[in-house]
Amino acid sequence: PLPQLKEFRQSVIARSEKKYLTDLMEQTAWDIEQACDVSGLKRARLYQLLKTYGISK
C-alpha cells in the first residue's frame, strides 16, 4: 500500500538531503567552511543535519 502523502514527502526529502550532504562533504573534502559557502547553510545547521543523518568521515 502507498504511504500517506505527508509520509512520502518526508521520506523523499530525507533521502535527498542525506544524498546532498554526503556529496557536499565529499566534494569539499570535509572542509566545513567551504561546505557552508557552497550550501548556504550556517555552520550550526550543517552540523545539525550531519548529525541527524548520521553522516561522518
mmCIF entry with sequence, helices, sheets and N, C-alpha, C, O atoms, coordinates in Angstrom:
data_MODEL
# 
_entry.id   MODEL 
# 
_entity.id                         1 
_entity.type                       polymer 
_entity.pdbx_number_of_molecules   1 
# 
_entity_poly.entity_id                      1 
_entity_poly.type                           'polypeptide(L)' 
_entity_poly.nstd_linkage                   no 
_entity_poly.nstd_monomer                   no 
_entity_poly.pdbx_seq_one_letter_code       PLPQLKEFRQSVIARSEKKYLTDLMEQTAWDIEQACDVSGLKRARLYQLLKTYGISK 
_entity_poly.pdbx_seq_one_letter_code_can   PLPQLKEFRQSVIARSEKKYLTDLMEQTAWDIEQACDVSGLKRARLYQLLKTYGISK 
_entity_poly.pdbx_strand_id                 A 
# 
loop_
_entity_poly_seq.entity_id 
_entity_poly_seq.num 
_entity_poly_seq.mon_id 
_entity_poly_seq.hetero 
1 1  PRO n 
1 2  LEU n 
1 3  PRO n 
1 4  GLN n 
1 5  LEU n 
1 6  LYS n 
1 7  GLU n 
1 8  PHE n 
1 9  ARG n 
1 10 GLN n 
1 11 SER n 
1 12 VAL n 
1 13 ILE n 
1 14 ALA n 
1 15 ARG n 
1 16 SER n 
1 17 GLU n 
1 18 LYS n 
1 19 LYS n 
1 20 TYR n 
1 21 LEU n 
1 22 THR n 
1 23 ASP n 
1 24 LEU n 
1 25 MET n 
1 26 GLU n 
1 27 GLN n 
1 28 THR n 
1 29 ALA n 
1 30 TRP n 
1 31 ASP n 
1 32 ILE n 
1 33 GLU n 
1 34 GLN n 
1 35 ALA n 
1 36 CYS n 
1 37 ASP n 
1 38 VAL n 
1 39 SER n 
1 40 GLY n 
1 41 LEU n 
1 42 LYS n 
1 43 ARG n 
1 44 ALA n 
1 45 ARG n 
1 46 LEU n 
1 47 TYR n 
1 48 GLN n 
1 49 LEU n 
1 50 LEU n 
1 51 LYS n 
1 52 THR n 
1 53 TYR n 
1 54 GLY n 
1 55 ILE n 
1 56 SER n 
1 57 LYS n 
# 
_struct_asym.id          A 
_struct_asym.entity_id   1 
# 
loop_
_struct_conf.conf_type_id 
_struct_conf.id 
_struct_conf.pdbx_PDB_helix_id 
_struct_conf.beg_label_comp_id 
_struct_conf.beg_label_asym_id 
_struct_conf.beg_label_seq_id 
_struct_conf.pdbx_beg_PDB_ins_code 
_struct_conf.end_label_comp_id 
_struct_conf.end_label_asym_id 
_struct_conf.end_label_seq_id 
_struct_conf.pdbx_end_PDB_ins_code 
_struct_conf.beg_auth_comp_id 
_struct_conf.beg_auth_asym_id 
_struct_conf.beg_auth_seq_id 
_struct_conf.end_auth_comp_id 
_struct_conf.end_auth_asym_id 
_struct_conf.end_auth_seq_id 
_struct_conf.pdbx_PDB_helix_class 
_struct_conf.details 
_struct_conf.pdbx_PDB_helix_length 
HELX_P HELX_P1 AA1 LEU A 5  ? GLN A 27 ? LEU A 5  GLN A 27 1 ? 23 
HELX_P HELX_P2 AA2 ILE A 32 ? SER A 39 ? ILE A 32 SER A 39 1 ? 8  
HELX_P HELX_P3 AA3 ARG A 43 ? THR A 52 ? ARG A 43 THR A 52 1 ? 10 
# 
_struct_conf_type.id          HELX_P 
_struct_conf_type.criteria    ? 
_struct_conf_type.reference   ? 
# 
loop_
_atom_site.group_PDB 
_atom_site.id 
_atom_site.type_symbol 
_atom_site.label_atom_id 
_atom_site.label_alt_id 
_atom_site.label_comp_id 
_atom_site.label_asym_id 
_atom_site.label_entity_id 
_atom_site.label_seq_id 
_atom_site.pdbx_PDB_ins_code 
_atom_site.Cartn_x 
_atom_site.Cartn_y 
_atom_site.Cartn_z 
_atom_site.occupancy 
_atom_site.B_iso_or_equiv 
_atom_site.pdbx_formal_charge 
_atom_site.auth_seq_id 
_atom_site.auth_comp_id 
_atom_site.auth_asym_id 
_atom_site.auth_atom_id 
_atom_site.pdbx_PDB_model_num 
ATOM 1   N N  . PRO A 1 1  ? 0.825  -1.207 0.000  1.00 0.00 ? 1  PRO A N  1 
ATOM 2   C CA . PRO A 1 1  ? 0.000  0.000  0.000  1.00 0.00 ? 1  PRO A CA 1 
ATOM 3   C C  . PRO A 1 1  ? 0.861  1.260  0.000  1.00 0.00 ? 1  PRO A C  1 
ATOM 4   O O  . PRO A 1 1  ? 1.982  1.269  0.509  1.00 0.00 ? 1  PRO A O  1 
ATOM 5   N N  . LEU A 1 2  ? 0.331  2.279  -0.559 1.00 0.00 ? 2  LEU A N  1 
ATOM 6   C CA . LEU A 1 2  ? 1.034  3.563  -0.598 1.00 0.00 ? 2  LEU A CA 1 
ATOM 7   C C  . LEU A 1 2  ? 0.980  4.240  0.767  1.00 0.00 ? 2  LEU A C  1 
ATOM 8   O O  . LEU A 1 2  ? -0.020 4.147  1.479  1.00 0.00 ? 2  LEU A O  1 
ATOM 9   N N  . PRO A 1 3  ? 2.071  4.923  1.122  1.00 0.00 ? 3  PRO A N  1 
ATOM 10  C CA . PRO A 1 3  ? 2.035  5.695  2.368  1.00 0.00 ? 3  PRO A CA 1 
ATOM 11  C C  . PRO A 1 3  ? 1.212  6.963  2.148  1.00 0.00 ? 3  PRO A C  1 
ATOM 12  O O  . PRO A 1 3  ? 0.912  7.332  1.013  1.00 0.00 ? 3  PRO A O  1 
ATOM 13  N N  . GLN A 1 4  ? 0.858  7.616  3.235  1.00 0.00 ? 4  GLN A N  1 
ATOM 14  C CA . GLN A 1 4  ? 0.188  8.905  3.099  1.00 0.00 ? 4  GLN A CA 1 
ATOM 15  C C  . GLN A 1 4  ? 1.156  9.878  2.440  1.00 0.00 ? 4  GLN A C  1 
ATOM 16  O O  . GLN A 1 4  ? 2.372  9.736  2.560  1.00 0.00 ? 4  GLN A O  1 
ATOM 17  N N  . LEU A 1 5  ? 0.610  10.856 1.749  1.00 0.00 ? 5  LEU A N  1 
ATOM 18  C CA . LEU A 1 5  ? 1.429  11.813 1.008  1.00 0.00 ? 5  LEU A CA 1 
ATOM 19  C C  . LEU A 1 5  ? 2.440  12.505 1.915  1.00 0.00 ? 5  LEU A C  1 
ATOM 20  O O  . LEU A 1 5  ? 3.593  12.692 1.525  1.00 0.00 ? 5  LEU A O  1 
ATOM 21  N N  . LYS A 1 6  ? 2.024  12.884 3.114  1.00 0.00 ? 6  LYS A N  1 
ATOM 22  C CA . LYS A 1 6  ? 2.924  13.566 4.042  1.00 0.00 ? 6  LYS A CA 1 
ATOM 23  C C  . LYS A 1 6  ? 4.137  12.691 4.367  1.00 0.00 ? 6  LYS A C  1 
ATOM 24  O O  . LYS A 1 6  ? 5.270  13.173 4.363  1.00 0.00 ? 6  LYS A O  1 
ATOM 25  N N  . GLU A 1 7  ? 3.900  11.415 4.645  1.00 0.00 ? 7  GLU A N  1 
ATOM 26  C CA . GLU A 1 7  ? 4.999  10.487 4.944  1.00 0.00 ? 7  GLU A CA 1 
ATOM 27  C C  . GLU A 1 7  ? 5.906  10.311 3.734  1.00 0.00 ? 7  GLU A C  1 
ATOM 28  O O  . GLU A 1 7  ? 7.129  10.261 3.862  1.00 0.00 ? 7  GLU A O  1 
ATOM 29  N N  . PHE A 1 8  ? 5.292  10.217 2.559  1.00 0.00 ? 8  PHE A N  1 
ATOM 30  C CA . PHE A 1 8  ? 6.060  10.064 1.329  1.00 0.00 ? 8  PHE A CA 1 
ATOM 31  C C  . PHE A 1 8  ? 6.961  11.268 1.106  1.00 0.00 ? 8  PHE A C  1 
ATOM 32  O O  . PHE A 1 8  ? 8.140  11.113 0.788  1.00 0.00 ? 8  PHE A O  1 
ATOM 33  N N  . ARG A 1 9  ? 6.415  12.465 1.273  1.00 0.00 ? 9  ARG A N  1 
ATOM 34  C CA . ARG A 1 9  ? 7.206  13.692 1.101  1.00 0.00 ? 9  ARG A CA 1 
ATOM 35  C C  . ARG A 1 9  ? 8.386  13.716 2.063  1.00 0.00 ? 9  ARG A C  1 
ATOM 36  O O  . ARG A 1 9  ? 9.514  14.019 1.673  1.00 0.00 ? 9  ARG A O  1 
ATOM 37  N N  . GLN A 1 10 ? 8.113  13.392 3.323  1.00 0.00 ? 10 GLN A N  1 
ATOM 38  C CA . GLN A 1 10 ? 9.171  13.415 4.334  1.00 0.00 ? 10 GLN A CA 1 
ATOM 39  C C  . GLN A 1 10 ? 10.290 12.443 3.982  1.00 0.00 ? 10 GLN A C  1 
ATOM 40  O O  . GLN A 1 10 ? 11.466 12.769 4.144  1.00 0.00 ? 10 GLN A O  1 
ATOM 41  N N  . SER A 1 11 ? 9.937  11.256 3.503  1.00 0.00 ? 11 SER A N  1 
ATOM 42  C CA . SER A 1 11 ? 10.972 10.275 3.168  1.00 0.00 ? 11 SER A CA 1 
ATOM 43  C C  . SER A 1 11 ? 11.778 10.709 1.949  1.00 0.00 ? 11 SER A C  1 
ATOM 44  O O  . SER A 1 11 ? 12.988 10.489 1.896  1.00 0.00 ? 11 SER A O  1 
ATOM 45  N N  . VAL A 1 12 ? 11.124 11.320 0.975  1.00 0.00 ? 12 VAL A N  1 
ATOM 46  C CA . VAL A 1 12 ? 11.826 11.807 -0.217 1.00 0.00 ? 12 VAL A CA 1 
ATOM 47  C C  . VAL A 1 12 ? 12.772 12.939 0.161  1.00 0.00 ? 12 VAL A C  1 
ATOM 48  O O  . VAL A 1 12 ? 13.917 12.975 -0.291 1.00 0.00 ? 12 VAL A O  1 
ATOM 49  N N  . ILE A 1 13 ? 12.299 13.854 0.980  1.00 0.00 ? 13 ILE A N  1 
ATOM 50  C CA . ILE A 1 13 ? 13.139 14.972 1.413  1.00 0.00 ? 13 ILE A CA 1 
ATOM 51  C C  . ILE A 1 13 ? 14.326 14.462 2.213  1.00 0.00 ? 13 ILE A C  1 
ATOM 52  O O  . ILE A 1 13 ? 15.451 14.918 2.010  1.00 0.00 ? 13 ILE A O  1 
ATOM 53  N N  . ALA A 1 14 ? 14.093 13.529 3.111  1.00 0.00 ? 14 ALA A N  1 
ATOM 54  C CA . ALA A 1 14 ? 15.174 12.986 3.938  1.00 0.00 ? 14 ALA A CA 1 
ATOM 55  C C  . ALA A 1 14 ? 16.236 12.307 3.075  1.00 0.00 ? 14 ALA A C  1 
ATOM 56  O O  . ALA A 1 14 ? 17.431 12.523 3.277  1.00 0.00 ? 14 ALA A O  1 
ATOM 57  N N  . ARG A 1 15 ? 15.807 11.493 2.121  1.00 0.00 ? 15 ARG A N  1 
ATOM 58  C CA . ARG A 1 15 ? 16.775 10.822 1.231  1.00 0.00 ? 15 ARG A CA 1 
ATOM 59  C C  . ARG A 1 15 ? 17.552 11.840 0.404  1.00 0.00 ? 15 ARG A C  1 
ATOM 60  O O  . ARG A 1 15 ? 18.763 11.708 0.225  1.00 0.00 ? 15 ARG A O  1 
ATOM 61  N N  . SER A 1 16 ? 16.855 12.848 -0.095 1.00 0.00 ? 16 SER A N  1 
ATOM 62  C CA . SER A 1 16 ? 17.501 13.872 -0.921 1.00 0.00 ? 16 SER A CA 1 
ATOM 63  C C  . SER A 1 16 ? 18.498 14.691 -0.111 1.00 0.00 ? 16 SER A C  1 
ATOM 64  O O  . SER A 1 16 ? 19.605 14.962 -0.575 1.00 0.00 ? 16 SER A O  1 
ATOM 65  N N  . GLU A 1 17 ? 18.109 15.084 1.094  1.00 0.00 ? 17 GLU A N  1 
ATOM 66  C CA . GLU A 1 17 ? 19.017 15.856 1.949  1.00 0.00 ? 17 GLU A CA 1 
ATOM 67  C C  . GLU A 1 17 ? 20.252 15.041 2.309  1.00 0.00 ? 17 GLU A C  1 
ATOM 68  O O  . GLU A 1 17 ? 21.369 15.556 2.276  1.00 0.00 ? 17 GLU A O  1 
ATOM 69  N N  . LYS A 1 18 ? 20.059 13.784 2.648  1.00 0.00 ? 18 LYS A N  1 
ATOM 70  C CA . LYS A 1 18 ? 21.197 12.937 3.022  1.00 0.00 ? 18 LYS A CA 1 
ATOM 71  C C  . LYS A 1 18 ? 22.156 12.790 1.845  1.00 0.00 ? 18 LYS A C  1 
ATOM 72  O O  . LYS A 1 18 ? 23.371 12.879 2.020  1.00 0.00 ? 18 LYS A O  1 
ATOM 73  N N  . LYS A 1 19 ? 21.618 12.564 0.650  1.00 0.00 ? 19 LYS A N  1 
ATOM 74  C CA . LYS A 1 19 ? 22.458 12.429 -0.547 1.00 0.00 ? 19 LYS A CA 1 
ATOM 75  C C  . LYS A 1 19 ? 23.202 13.735 -0.810 1.00 0.00 ? 19 LYS A C  1 
ATOM 76  O O  . LYS A 1 19 ? 24.403 13.724 -1.077 1.00 0.00 ? 19 LYS A O  1 
ATOM 77  N N  . TYR A 1 20 ? 22.493 14.858 -0.734 1.00 0.00 ? 20 TYR A N  1 
ATOM 78  C CA . TYR A 1 20 ? 23.112 16.163 -0.961 1.00 0.00 ? 20 TYR A CA 1 
ATOM 79  C C  . TYR A 1 20 ? 24.251 16.393 0.023  1.00 0.00 ? 20 TYR A C  1 
ATOM 80  O O  . TYR A 1 20 ? 25.349 16.785 -0.372 1.00 0.00 ? 20 TYR A O  1 
ATOM 81  N N  . LEU A 1 21 ? 23.990 16.150 1.296  1.00 0.00 ? 21 LEU A N  1 
ATOM 82  C CA . LEU A 1 21 ? 25.001 16.400 2.323  1.00 0.00 ? 21 LEU A CA 1 
ATOM 83  C C  . LEU A 1 21 ? 26.199 15.472 2.174  1.00 0.00 ? 21 LEU A C  1 
ATOM 84  O O  . LEU A 1 21 ? 27.339 15.897 2.365  1.00 0.00 ? 21 LEU A O  1 
ATOM 85  N N  . THR A 1 22 ? 25.954 14.218 1.836  1.00 0.00 ? 22 THR A N  1 
ATOM 86  C CA . THR A 1 22 ? 27.050 13.273 1.614  1.00 0.00 ? 22 THR A CA 1 
ATOM 87  C C  . THR A 1 22 ? 27.920 13.743 0.450  1.00 0.00 ? 22 THR A C  1 
ATOM 88  O O  . THR A 1 22 ? 29.146 13.769 0.557  1.00 0.00 ? 22 THR A O  1 
ATOM 89  N N  . ASP A 1 23 ? 27.285 14.111 -0.653 1.00 0.00 ? 23 ASP A N  1 
ATOM 90  C CA . ASP A 1 23 ? 28.025 14.611 -1.817 1.00 0.00 ? 23 ASP A CA 1 
ATOM 91  C C  . ASP A 1 23 ? 28.761 15.905 -1.484 1.00 0.00 ? 23 ASP A C  1 
ATOM 92  O O  . ASP A 1 23 ? 29.912 16.090 -1.880 1.00 0.00 ? 23 ASP A O  1 
ATOM 93  N N  . LEU A 1 24 ? 28.100 16.792 -0.760 1.00 0.00 ? 24 LEU A N  1 
ATOM 94  C CA . LEU A 1 24 ? 28.699 18.068 -0.368 1.00 0.00 ? 24 LEU A CA 1 
ATOM 95  C C  . LEU A 1 24 ? 29.979 17.845 0.425  1.00 0.00 ? 24 LEU A C  1 
ATOM 96  O O  . LEU A 1 24 ? 31.007 18.456 0.132  1.00 0.00 ? 24 LEU A O  1 
ATOM 97  N N  . MET A 1 25 ? 29.923 16.979 1.417  1.00 0.00 ? 25 MET A N  1 
ATOM 98  C CA . MET A 1 25 ? 31.082 16.759 2.274  1.00 0.00 ? 25 MET A CA 1 
ATOM 99  C C  . MET A 1 25 ? 32.211 16.063 1.514  1.00 0.00 ? 25 MET A C  1 
ATOM 100 O O  . MET A 1 25 ? 33.384 16.355 1.745  1.00 0.00 ? 25 MET A O  1 
ATOM 101 N N  . GLU A 1 26 ? 31.866 15.151 0.617  1.00 0.00 ? 26 GLU A N  1 
ATOM 102 C CA . GLU A 1 26 ? 32.898 14.502 -0.200 1.00 0.00 ? 26 GLU A CA 1 
ATOM 103 C C  . GLU A 1 26 ? 33.563 15.515 -1.127 1.00 0.00 ? 26 GLU A C  1 
ATOM 104 O O  . GLU A 1 26 ? 34.788 15.536 -1.248 1.00 0.00 ? 26 GLU A O  1 
ATOM 105 N N  . GLN A 1 27 ? 32.764 16.350 -1.777 1.00 0.00 ? 27 GLN A N  1 
ATOM 106 C CA . GLN A 1 27 ? 33.304 17.302 -2.747 1.00 0.00 ? 27 GLN A CA 1 
ATOM 107 C C  . GLN A 1 27 ? 34.111 18.413 -2.096 1.00 0.00 ? 27 GLN A C  1 
ATOM 108 O O  . GLN A 1 27 ? 34.991 18.992 -2.733 1.00 0.00 ? 27 GLN A O  1 
ATOM 109 N N  . THR A 1 28 ? 33.825 18.717 -0.843 1.00 0.00 ? 28 THR A N  1 
ATOM 110 C CA . THR A 1 28 ? 34.574 19.761 -0.146 1.00 0.00 ? 28 THR A CA 1 
ATOM 111 C C  . THR A 1 28 ? 35.653 19.169 0.756  1.00 0.00 ? 28 THR A C  1 
ATOM 112 O O  . THR A 1 28 ? 36.285 19.885 1.533  1.00 0.00 ? 28 THR A O  1 
ATOM 113 N N  . ALA A 1 29 ? 35.857 17.867 0.650  1.00 0.00 ? 29 ALA A N  1 
ATOM 114 C CA . ALA A 1 29 ? 36.867 17.163 1.458  1.00 0.00 ? 29 ALA A CA 1 
ATOM 115 C C  . ALA A 1 29 ? 36.695 17.472 2.948  1.00 0.00 ? 29 ALA A C  1 
ATOM 116 O O  . ALA A 1 29 ? 37.670 17.645 3.680  1.00 0.00 ? 29 ALA A O  1 
ATOM 117 N N  . TRP A 1 30 ? 35.455 17.536 3.366  1.00 0.00 ? 30 TRP A N  1 
ATOM 118 C CA . TRP A 1 30 ? 35.105 17.783 4.773  1.00 0.00 ? 30 TRP A CA 1 
ATOM 119 C C  . TRP A 1 30 ? 35.605 19.133 5.292  1.00 0.00 ? 30 TRP A C  1 
ATOM 120 O O  . TRP A 1 30 ? 35.836 19.293 6.491  1.00 0.00 ? 30 TRP A O  1 
ATOM 121 N N  . ASP A 1 31 ? 35.770 20.094 4.394  1.00 0.00 ? 31 ASP A N  1 
ATOM 122 C CA . ASP A 1 31 ? 36.110 21.463 4.788  1.00 0.00 ? 31 ASP A CA 1 
ATOM 123 C C  . ASP A 1 31 ? 34.791 22.160 5.136  1.00 0.00 ? 31 ASP A C  1 
ATOM 124 O O  . ASP A 1 31 ? 34.034 22.554 4.249  1.00 0.00 ? 31 ASP A O  1 
ATOM 125 N N  . ILE A 1 32 ? 34.531 22.303 6.422  1.00 0.00 ? 32 ILE A N  1 
ATOM 126 C CA . ILE A 1 32 ? 33.247 22.820 6.888  1.00 0.00 ? 32 ILE A CA 1 
ATOM 127 C C  . ILE A 1 32 ? 32.976 24.232 6.362  1.00 0.00 ? 32 ILE A C  1 
ATOM 128 O O  . ILE A 1 32 ? 31.857 24.535 5.947  1.00 0.00 ? 32 ILE A O  1 
ATOM 129 N N  . GLU A 1 33 ? 33.986 25.085 6.378  1.00 0.00 ? 33 GLU A N  1 
ATOM 130 C CA . GLU A 1 33 ? 33.802 26.457 5.890  1.00 0.00 ? 33 GLU A CA 1 
ATOM 131 C C  . GLU A 1 33 ? 33.395 26.459 4.421  1.00 0.00 ? 33 GLU A C  1 
ATOM 132 O O  . GLU A 1 33 ? 32.476 27.176 4.026  1.00 0.00 ? 33 GLU A O  1 
ATOM 133 N N  . GLN A 1 34 ? 34.078 25.658 3.619  1.00 0.00 ? 34 GLN A N  1 
ATOM 134 C CA . GLN A 1 34 ? 33.755 25.572 2.198  1.00 0.00 ? 34 GLN A CA 1 
ATOM 135 C C  . GLN A 1 34 ? 32.362 24.964 2.003  1.00 0.00 ? 34 GLN A C  1 
ATOM 136 O O  . GLN A 1 34 ? 31.598 25.419 1.152  1.00 0.00 ? 34 GLN A O  1 
ATOM 137 N N  . ALA A 1 35 ? 32.037 23.948 2.783  1.00 0.00 ? 35 ALA A N  1 
ATOM 138 C CA . ALA A 1 35 ? 30.716 23.322 2.685  1.00 0.00 ? 35 ALA A CA 1 
ATOM 139 C C  . ALA A 1 35 ? 29.613 24.327 3.014  1.00 0.00 ? 35 ALA A C  1 
ATOM 140 O O  . ALA A 1 35 ? 28.557 24.324 2.381  1.00 0.00 ? 35 ALA A O  1 
ATOM 141 N N  . CYS A 1 36 ? 29.856 25.172 3.988  1.00 0.00 ? 36 CYS A N  1 
ATOM 142 C CA . CYS A 1 36 ? 28.885 26.214 4.341  1.00 0.00 ? 36 CYS A CA 1 
ATOM 143 C C  . CYS A 1 36 ? 28.739 27.222 3.208  1.00 0.00 ? 36 CYS A C  1 
ATOM 144 O O  . CYS A 1 36 ? 27.627 27.640 2.887  1.00 0.00 ? 36 CYS A O  1 
ATOM 145 N N  . ASP A 1 37 ? 29.852 27.611 2.603  1.00 0.00 ? 37 ASP A N  1 
ATOM 146 C CA . ASP A 1 37 ? 29.813 28.557 1.483  1.00 0.00 ? 37 ASP A CA 1 
ATOM 147 C C  . ASP A 1 37 ? 29.034 27.978 0.304  1.00 0.00 ? 37 ASP A C  1 
ATOM 148 O O  . ASP A 1 37 ? 28.195 28.657 -0.287 1.00 0.00 ? 37 ASP A O  1 
ATOM 149 N N  . VAL A 1 38 ? 29.318 26.726 -0.031 1.00 0.00 ? 38 VAL A N  1 
ATOM 150 C CA . VAL A 1 38 ? 28.672 26.079 -1.175 1.00 0.00 ? 38 VAL A CA 1 
ATOM 151 C C  . VAL A 1 38 ? 27.172 25.904 -0.927 1.00 0.00 ? 38 VAL A C  1 
ATOM 152 O O  . VAL A 1 38 ? 26.356 26.184 -1.805 1.00 0.00 ? 38 VAL A O  1 
ATOM 153 N N  . SER A 1 39 ? 26.821 25.445 0.257  1.00 0.00 ? 39 SER A N  1 
ATOM 154 C CA . SER A 1 39 ? 25.427 25.095 0.549  1.00 0.00 ? 39 SER A CA 1 
ATOM 155 C C  . SER A 1 39 ? 24.574 26.275 1.000  1.00 0.00 ? 39 SER A C  1 
ATOM 156 O O  . SER A 1 39 ? 23.348 26.236 0.902  1.00 0.00 ? 39 SER A O  1 
ATOM 157 N N  . GLY A 1 40 ? 25.227 27.322 1.493  1.00 0.00 ? 40 GLY A N  1 
ATOM 158 C CA . GLY A 1 40 ? 24.475 28.446 2.033  1.00 0.00 ? 40 GLY A CA 1 
ATOM 159 C C  . GLY A 1 40 ? 23.955 28.196 3.440  1.00 0.00 ? 40 GLY A C  1 
ATOM 160 O O  . GLY A 1 40 ? 23.153 28.971 3.961  1.00 0.00 ? 40 GLY A O  1 
ATOM 161 N N  . LEU A 1 41 ? 24.417 27.110 4.052  1.00 0.00 ? 41 LEU A N  1 
ATOM 162 C CA . LEU A 1 41 ? 23.999 26.782 5.417  1.00 0.00 ? 41 LEU A CA 1 
ATOM 163 C C  . LEU A 1 41 ? 24.927 27.430 6.430  1.00 0.00 ? 41 LEU A C  1 
ATOM 164 O O  . LEU A 1 41 ? 26.113 27.634 6.166  1.00 0.00 ? 41 LEU A O  1 
ATOM 165 N N  . LYS A 1 42 ? 24.379 27.747 7.578  1.00 0.00 ? 42 LYS A N  1 
ATOM 166 C CA . LYS A 1 42 ? 25.209 28.204 8.688  1.00 0.00 ? 42 LYS A CA 1 
ATOM 167 C C  . LYS A 1 42 ? 25.876 26.975 9.299  1.00 0.00 ? 42 LYS A C  1 
ATOM 168 O O  . LYS A 1 42 ? 25.357 25.862 9.210  1.00 0.00 ? 42 LYS A O  1 
ATOM 169 N N  . ARG A 1 43 ? 27.023 27.192 9.914  1.00 0.00 ? 43 ARG A N  1 
ATOM 170 C CA . ARG A 1 43 ? 27.816 26.100 10.480 1.00 0.00 ? 43 ARG A CA 1 
ATOM 171 C C  . ARG A 1 43 ? 26.990 25.221 11.436 1.00 0.00 ? 43 ARG A C  1 
ATOM 172 O O  . ARG A 1 43 ? 27.028 23.994 11.347 1.00 0.00 ? 43 ARG A O  1 
ATOM 173 N N  . ALA A 1 44 ? 26.256 25.852 12.336 1.00 0.00 ? 44 ALA A N  1 
ATOM 174 C CA . ALA A 1 44 ? 25.469 25.091 13.318 1.00 0.00 ? 44 ALA A CA 1 
ATOM 175 C C  . ALA A 1 44 ? 24.422 24.213 12.633 1.00 0.00 ? 44 ALA A C  1 
ATOM 176 O O  . ALA A 1 44 ? 24.208 23.068 13.031 1.00 0.00 ? 44 ALA A O  1 
ATOM 177 N N  . ARG A 1 45 ? 23.773 24.753 11.606 1.00 0.00 ? 45 ARG A N  1 
ATOM 178 C CA . ARG A 1 45 ? 22.749 23.974 10.887 1.00 0.00 ? 45 ARG A CA 1 
ATOM 179 C C  . ARG A 1 45 ? 23.383 22.816 10.132 1.00 0.00 ? 45 ARG A C  1 
ATOM 180 O O  . ARG A 1 45 ? 22.825 21.720 10.099 1.00 0.00 ? 45 ARG A O  1 
ATOM 181 N N  . LEU A 1 46 ? 24.542 23.047 9.527  1.00 0.00 ? 46 LEU A N  1 
ATOM 182 C CA . LEU A 1 46 ? 25.229 21.974 8.817  1.00 0.00 ? 46 LEU A CA 1 
ATOM 183 C C  . LEU A 1 46 ? 25.582 20.845 9.779  1.00 0.00 ? 46 LEU A C  1 
ATOM 184 O O  . LEU A 1 46 ? 25.336 19.676 9.485  1.00 0.00 ? 46 LEU A O  1 
ATOM 185 N N  . TYR A 1 47 ? 26.153 21.191 10.916 1.00 0.00 ? 47 TYR A N  1 
ATOM 186 C CA . TYR A 1 47 ? 26.486 20.164 11.910 1.00 0.00 ? 47 TYR A CA 1 
ATOM 187 C C  . TYR A 1 47 ? 25.231 19.423 12.376 1.00 0.00 ? 47 TYR A C  1 
ATOM 188 O O  . TYR A 1 47 ? 25.257 18.206 12.564 1.00 0.00 ? 47 TYR A O  1 
ATOM 189 N N  . GLN A 1 48 ? 24.146 20.152 12.558 1.00 0.00 ? 48 GLN A N  1 
ATOM 190 C CA . GLN A 1 48 ? 22.894 19.538 12.996 1.00 0.00 ? 48 GLN A CA 1 
ATOM 191 C C  . GLN A 1 48 ? 22.398 18.521 11.964 1.00 0.00 ? 48 GLN A C  1 
ATOM 192 O O  . GLN A 1 48 ? 21.992 17.416 12.322 1.00 0.00 ? 48 GLN A O  1 
ATOM 193 N N  . LEU A 1 49 ? 22.432 18.897 10.690 1.00 0.00 ? 49 LEU A N  1 
ATOM 194 C CA . LEU A 1 49 ? 21.977 17.991 9.639  1.00 0.00 ? 49 LEU A CA 1 
ATOM 195 C C  . LEU A 1 49 ? 22.888 16.773 9.510  1.00 0.00 ? 49 LEU A C  1 
ATOM 196 O O  . LEU A 1 49 ? 22.409 15.656 9.312  1.00 0.00 ? 49 LEU A O  1 
ATOM 197 N N  . LEU A 1 50 ? 24.194 16.983 9.621  1.00 0.00 ? 50 LEU A N  1 
ATOM 198 C CA . LEU A 1 50 ? 25.126 15.854 9.548  1.00 0.00 ? 50 LEU A CA 1 
ATOM 199 C C  . LEU A 1 50 ? 24.832 14.862 10.672 1.00 0.00 ? 50 LEU A C  1 
ATOM 200 O O  . LEU A 1 50 ? 24.850 13.649 10.462 1.00 0.00 ? 50 LEU A O  1 
ATOM 201 N N  . LYS A 1 51 ? 24.565 15.380 11.849 1.00 0.00 ? 51 LYS A N  1 
ATOM 202 C CA . LYS A 1 51 ? 24.248 14.517 12.990 1.00 0.00 ? 51 LYS A CA 1 
ATOM 203 C C  . LYS A 1 51 ? 22.913 13.804 12.764 1.00 0.00 ? 51 LYS A C  1 
ATOM 204 O O  . LYS A 1 51 ? 22.795 12.603 13.010 1.00 0.00 ? 51 LYS A O  1 
ATOM 205 N N  . THR A 1 52 ? 21.927 14.540 12.304 1.00 0.00 ? 52 THR A N  1 
ATOM 206 C CA . THR A 1 52 ? 20.596 13.968 12.065 1.00 0.00 ? 52 THR A CA 1 
ATOM 207 C C  . THR A 1 52 ? 20.665 12.776 11.119 1.00 0.00 ? 52 THR A C  1 
ATOM 208 O O  . THR A 1 52 ? 20.010 11.758 11.341 1.00 0.00 ? 52 THR A O  1 
ATOM 209 N N  . TYR A 1 53 ? 21.462 12.911 10.062 1.00 0.00 ? 53 TYR A N  1 
ATOM 210 C CA . TYR A 1 53 ? 21.538 11.858 9.057  1.00 0.00 ? 53 TYR A CA 1 
ATOM 211 C C  . TYR A 1 53 ? 22.677 10.875 9.298  1.00 0.00 ? 53 TYR A C  1 
ATOM 212 O O  . TYR A 1 53 ? 22.906 9.982  8.483  1.00 0.00 ? 53 TYR A O  1 
ATOM 213 N N  . GLY A 1 54 ? 23.385 11.029 10.397 1.00 0.00 ? 54 GLY A N  1 
ATOM 214 C CA . GLY A 1 54 ? 24.446 10.082 10.739 1.00 0.00 ? 54 GLY A CA 1 
ATOM 215 C C  . GLY A 1 54 ? 25.603 10.108 9.759  1.00 0.00 ? 54 GLY A C  1 
ATOM 216 O O  . GLY A 1 54 ? 26.207 9.073  9.478  1.00 0.00 ? 54 GLY A O  1 
ATOM 217 N N  . ILE A 1 55 ? 25.914 11.286 9.238  1.00 0.00 ? 55 ILE A N  1 
ATOM 218 C CA . ILE A 1 55 ? 26.991 11.426 8.259  1.00 0.00 ? 55 ILE A CA 1 
ATOM 219 C C  . ILE A 1 55 ? 28.262 11.838 8.988  1.00 0.00 ? 55 ILE A C  1 
ATOM 220 O O  . ILE A 1 55 ? 28.297 12.856 9.679  1.00 0.00 ? 55 ILE A O  1 
ATOM 221 N N  . SER A 1 56 ? 29.298 11.036 8.825  1.00 0.00 ? 56 SER A N  1 
ATOM 222 C CA . SER A 1 56 ? 30.590 11.356 9.438  1.00 0.00 ? 56 SER A CA 1 
ATOM 223 C C  . SER A 1 56 ? 31.698 10.867 8.524  1.00 0.00 ? 56 SER A C  1 
ATOM 224 O O  . SER A 1 56 ? 31.474 10.097 7.589  1.00 0.00 ? 56 SER A O  1 
ATOM 225 N N  . LYS A 1 57 ? 32.905 11.340 8.824  1.00 0.00 ? 57 LYS A N  1 
ATOM 226 C CA . LYS A 1 57 ? 34.062 10.965 7.998  1.00 0.00 ? 57 LYS A CA 1 
ATOM 227 C C  . LYS A 1 57 ? 34.251 9.471  7.997  1.00 0.00 ? 57 LYS A C  1 
ATOM 228 O O  . LYS A 1 57 ? 35.174 8.966  7.358  1.00 0.00 ? 57 LYS A O  1 
# 
